[in-house]
Amino acid sequence: MSSIKLKAKVEGDTVEVKALITHPMETGQRKDKKTGELVPAHWIKEIIVSAGDKTVMTANWGASVSKNPYLAFNYKGKAGDKIKLSWTDSKGEKDSAEADAA
């Protein structure tokens, strides 16, 4: 199951993309309350969103982004665009999701 809930809504010639990503987004500075050990850093480093074969948004994130981040943005597009969002994190893990703009 994907860690991404992705929606794309068309209004005129604008597509609004909304995504909710399930991810711990650990800074590496928080201590585990039971063990007292630092929780290892683990955050999303890069997000790429494409519509068809065109990249419409790239984001480079750091450890300061909150747990389970929400992302929303608009781009000039049309109904039927195939939207793909993919991320890569600091441990090399990856995930992606696709949605049709409607």
N, C-alpha and C positions, 0 to 999 in steps of 0.2 A: 504494500500500500504506500502511495506517495505521501511525502511530508508536506505537500503543497496543495492548497485549495485555490484554484485559479478561475476567475471569471473575466469575461470581456464583453462589454456592452457598447453598442453603436448608437450614437446620436448625431445625425447629419453626417459630416465627414470626419467625425472624431470618434475614436475608440477609447473607452475608459477601461483600463486594466486594473484589477484588484487581486491581490494575492495574500494569503495568510500561510506562513511557513512555520511548521512545528520543528523547533530546533532549540537546544539548551543555551546556546550563546554564552558560554562561560568565559570570563576574562582571564582566568588563571590566578586571580588575586583573592578569591573567596576561599575560606577554610570550611572543610566538612565539619559539621557540629559534633558528630560522633567520634571521629578520629583525630581531629585537629590538623589534619594534613590539607595542603592546598589542593583544590579541585583543579585538575589540568585544564589549560586553556583549550577552548573548542568553539570556534565561531565561523559563521559564513564569511568567506573572503570575497567571493565574486558572484554576481548575478548577471545573467545575460538573458534578455528577452528579445525574441525575434517574431516577425510577422512574415510568414512565408520564408523566403531566403534573405530577408533584410533585417539587420539588427536595429531595433527601435530604442533600446535602452541597455546600458551597461552600468553597473554599480560596483564599486569596490568598498566593502565594509570592513570595519574593525571590531575590536572586542567591546566597544561601548554601545553597540546596538542591543536592544533588550531581547529577552527570551521570547520565542515565538513571534518574530517580527511580522508586521503588516506593511505591505507596499502597495501604493496606488499611484498611477500616473496616466496621462492621456497622450495619444499620438494621432496623427492624421492618417486615417485608414478607412476601411469599408467593411460592410457585412460580409461574412464568409472568410475573412482573414483567419488563417490558422496561426494561433498564438502559441509560442513555446517559451516557457520560463525554465531555466536551469541554474543551479547553484553548485559551487564547490566550496568546501570548508577547509579550515586550517589543518585537519587531519587527512585531507585528500578525499574525503567522502563526497559523493555527488548525488543529486536527485534532479528530476525534471518532471514537468507536467505540461499538458497541452489542452487548449480550449479553442473553440470556434467563436469568433466575434459575431454576436447576434443582436 
